[in-house]
Amino acid sequence: MIAALFMGLSNWFERLERQGRDAYLAESHDIVELEHRIRVLETESFRVL
């Protein structure tokens, strides 16, 4: 029961994070900016760990 609750919360948080990343990338005006934003996300993910 508790494990299912944690899995549900984990999935919910992952979905929110993914939606935020997608929105951030979608705001790019061109391919150069998109690539820059992708690099920013990649380096930030290493800092969080």
C-alpha positions as CSV (number, residue, x, y, z in Angstrom):
1,M,0.0,0.0,0.0
2,I,2.7,2.5,1.0
3,A,4.9,1.4,-1.8
4,A,2.1,2.0,-4.3
5,L,1.6,5.5,-2.8
6,F,5.3,6.3,-3.2
7,M,5.4,5.0,-6.8
8,G,2.3,7.2,-7.6
9,L,4.0,10.2,-6.1
10,S,7.2,9.5,-7.9
11,N,5.5,9.2,-11.2
12,W,3.6,12.4,-10.6
13,F,6.8,14.3,-9.8
14,E,8.6,12.9,-12.8
15,R,5.7,13.9,-15.1
16,L,5.8,17.5,-13.7
17,E,9.5,17.7,-14.2
18,R,9.2,16.4,-17.7
19,Q,6.5,18.9,-18.6
20,G,8.6,21.7,-17.2
21,R,11.6,20.6,-19.3
22,D,9.4,20.3,-22.4
23,A,7.9,23.7,-21.9
24,Y,11.4,25.2,-21.4
25,L,12.7,23.6,-24.6
26,A,9.5,24.6,-26.6
27,E,10.2,28.3,-25.9
28,S,13.4,28.1,-28.0
29,H,13.3,30.5,-31.0
30,D,15.7,28.6,-33.2
31,I,17.9,25.4,-33.3
32,V,20.9,27.2,-31.7
33,E,18.9,28.3,-28.7
34,L,17.3,24.8,-28.4
35,E,20.7,23.2,-28.4
36,H,21.9,25.7,-25.8
37,R,18.9,24.9,-23.6
38,I,19.5,21.2,-23.9
39,R,23.1,21.7,-22.8
40,V,21.9,23.7,-19.8
41,L,19.5,21.0,-18.8
42,E,22.2,18.3,-19.1
43,T,24.7,20.2,-16.9
44,E,22.0,21.1,-14.3
45,S,21.0,17.5,-14.0
46,F,24.6,16.6,-13.0
47,R,24.6,19.4,-10.4
48,V,21.5,18.1,-8.8
49,L,23.0,14.6,-8.3
